Each structure stands twice: as structure tokens, then as C-alpha cells.
């Protein structure tokens, strides 16, 4: 049977992008893991966890470190710039090995982390590398065909899945580490192309072979629902890195939960929308970060931030969504509710440097 035009287009797209897709292996010394995070090596056994197994029973990287994770990425500059998810390279004490589709391996260093989005930029010491063209995520249309490429389950390199764009401007809360900390991911592309653990950081491409997103998350327990970060966020990060040597973003400096009717009743609050400033469950995570823009503006724990820069805050538009469009150094109004009374505080957008 002759191939259809659609099949030929998919095959041509895969051939075009595959050389620029990489896998990322995360390694760490056994002693460091046992000392700092032994639960990462513990295995469930009935109603308890077994202690960490001996070092020789664990998977190792090529240079003898314990393999503790992995993900995907793609080359965006022939001189060795690689884009991936921030959560793939979140451990500053780990080592990262990038392996290309040609099976060449390189140690990688983290050049920059996006403070607001799940994006990281790595550098490997190589040149004349194949790259993937970056498209325009603002031009994405519902129903258009896309391909997700990466290392599925951390094992199956050069895995391709096909689907369509199922939704735009989605937001989800996703776990970013094994300690249960979550990150709110905003403005996502929803796709039914299969995205599996290990695919994180790989490209979501259109049928022209242009990356329009970074595969970021999958909803466990659901079928055919995956999410990607729009590539225009990466383009902005790359430009910031080129111009300033880092990714600059305004940072408010509060920990909060976005309110809804259920949370309003639970905390007995006067409103059902806004950001309720609240510390996390451990003592070293205060609600207002010391020395932050929020502290300088006078924001306190249990304030409800109802608007930032005159934009109402709710479950669909969070604080970071507004700050992302505010110029560093700008002074903006922040409307709060404190003990049932409305106040407007003036806040200067300050940079967060990771």
C-alpha cells in the first residue's frame, strides 16, 4: 500500500528533527545520596521502606556515579546550547551527561534556569552540532498535528509519538521534586501526543520540523493528556541569556495558594478569588521571603492579594503571569485584603537571581 502524504510528512519531519534531540542522564555520588536524600534509594516493601541497597546493586553512569534520573532535551545552537526542563536539572550537586542521537556523550553544565517557567539552558563543549529550528508558539492552532520526541521512560531514546494540539493556555500544578514541592505551570500547550516520564525536556514539533514547545508534564491516571511549555518562552530566555548572561525575571517573594470556593470556606475568608499568602509546612519556608520585593512593599502573611498591576488574581491568572509582563524596576500597585479591609501597596519589581 502506498504511503499517504501525511505519513510521508511525519517521516520527513522525524528525520529532520531527530539529530537535534538528546537524552540527559543525571548522576550523583552514592555517599552524597545516602547522606542527603537516602529516601531516593529506598524501595517500598510491604508497610515499610527498605534501606538503600549496596552501591554495586544500583545503576551507574559511565564515570561511576549512581544514576538517579534522566530526561530529554534538544540542541538550539550548533555551539552546544541545549534546552530542557528545569526540573530535569534541579540538583546543583548532581552531574549531567548529554548523549546525542549520534551516541556522542558530553558532560553538561547548567547555564541558566528560568525563575518562572520550567525551562533550563545547558552547555556542552562541542561544535557543528545539528540543531532544531525554533518556531512561533503564538501561531499554534487547535487541532494542528504535532510530534513529541524524547527518551521515553528514561530508557527508550529517540521515541516519537504523534497527536494534535488539544488545548491552549492551560495551567496545572505539577510535582517538581521527591519532597512534594509543587510548581504552577502556566500557559501550557495541551496535546494528546504521548508524553511519558523521561520525555521531559524534549521538543514538541510541528510538521515543518520546528519546535513549538518543550514537553513538560503528563497527567497520571488520565489518557492522552500531556502538556508542553510554549517555545516563545524559550526564545525570550535565550535572548536574555545572550544579552545579560542570565535569565532575568521579576520576583515578588511570597508563598501563597490561589483561592476558590472550597478554600474560601476552609479558611473562612471573605473572598473566593486571589492569592492567600501562607507559609509552607516547614519553619524555614516563611510566607514572605526576607529581603524580597514583597517584604519591601509591606505584604504580610495572611494577606490576600486580589490584584497585581490592576489585573485580578484568580485560578487562571496567577501572580507570576502578571509579573512576567512587568519590566524590572517598574513600580506597580498591589491590591490586598488585610483583616477584611482593602489596601493598595506599591511594589517595585525586583530581579530574582538563581
Rosetta blueprint (number, residue, H / E / L):
1 X L
2 X L
3 X L
4 X L
5 X H
6 X H
7 X H
8 X H
9 X H
10 X H
11 X H
12 X H
13 X H
14 X H
15 X H
16 X H
17 X H
18 X H
19 X L
20 X L
21 X E
22 X E
23 X E
24 X E
25 X E
26 X E
27 X E
28 X E
29 X L
30 X H
31 X H
32 X H
33 X H
34 X H
35 X H
36 X H
37 X L
38 X H
39 X H
40 X H
41 X L
42 X L
43 X E
44 X E
45 X E
46 X L
47 X L
48 X E
49 X E
50 X E
51 X L
52 X L
53 X L
54 X L
55 X H
56 X H
57 X H
58 X L
59 X L
60 X E
61 X L
62 X L
63 X L
64 X L
65 X L
66 X E
67 X E
68 X E
69 X E
70 X E
71 X E
72 X E
73 X E
74 X E
75 X E
76 X E
77 X E
78 X L
79 X L
80 X L
81 X E
82 X E
83 X E
84 X E
85 X L
86 X H
87 X H
88 X H
89 X H
90 X L
91 X L
92 X L
93 X L
94 X L
95 X E
96 X E
97 X E
98 X E
99 X E
100 X L
101 X L
102 X L
103 X L
104 X L
105 X E
106 X E
107 X E
108 X E
109 X E
110 X E
111 X E
112 X E
113 X E
114 X L
115 X L
116 X L
117 X L
118 X L
119 X L
120 X E
121 X E
122 X E
123 X E
124 X E
125 X L
126 X L
127 X L
128 X L
129 X L
130 X L
131 X L
132 X L
133 X L
134 X E
135 X L
136 X L
137 X H
138 X H
139 X H
140 X L
141 X L
142 X L
143 X L
144 X L
145 X E
146 X E
147 X E
148 X E
149 X E
150 X E
151 X E
152 X E
153 X L
154 X L
155 X L
156 X E
157 X E
158 X E
159 X E
160 X E
161 X E
162 X E
163 X E
164 X E
165 X E
166 X E
167 X E
168 X E
169 X E
170 X E
171 X E
172 X E
173 X E
174 X E
175 X E
176 X L
177 X L
178 X L
179 X L
180 X L
181 X L
182 X E
183 X E
184 X E
185 X E
186 X E
187 X E
188 X E
189 X E
190 X E
191 X E
192 X L
193 X L
194 X L
195 X L
196 X L
197 X L
198 X L
199 X L
200 X L
201 X L
202 X L
203 X E
204 X E
205 X E
206 X L
207 X L
208 X L
209 X L
210 X L
211 X E
212 X E
213 X E
214 X E
215 X E
216 X E
217 X E
218 X E
219 X L
220 X L
221 X L
222 X L
223 X L
224 X L
225 X L
226 X E
227 X E
228 X E
229 X E
230 X E
231 X H
232 X H
233 X H
234 X H
235 X H
236 X H
237 X H
238 X H
239 X H
240 X H
241 X H
242 X H
243 X H
244 X H
245 X L
246 X L
247 X L
248 X L
249 X L
250 X E
251 X L
252 X L
253 X L
254 X E
255 X L
256 X E
257 X E
258 X E
259 X L
260 X L
261 X H
262 X H
263 X H
264 X H
265 X H
266 X H
267 X H
268 X L
269 X L
270 X L
271 X L
272 X L
273 X L
274 X L
275 X E
276 X E
277 X E
278 X L
279 X L
280 X L
281 X L
282 X L
283 X L
284 X L
285 X L
286 X L
287 X L
288 X E
289 X L
290 X L
291 X L
292 X L
293 X H
294 X H
295 X H
296 X H
297 X H
298 X L
299 X L
300 X L
301 X L
302 X L
303 X L
304 X E
305 X E
306 X E
307 X E
308 X E
309 X L
310 X L
311 X E
312 X E
313 X L
314 X L
315 X L
316 X L
317 X L
318 X L
319 X H
320 X H
321 X H
322 X H
323 X H
324 X L
325 X L
326 X L
327 X L
328 X L
329 X L
330 X L
331 X E
332 X E
333 X E
334 X E
335 X E
336 X E
337 X E
338 X E
339 X L
340 X L
341 X E
342 X E
343 X E
344 X E
345 X E
346 X E
347 X E
348 X E
349 X L
350 X L
351 X E
352 X L
353 X L
354 X L
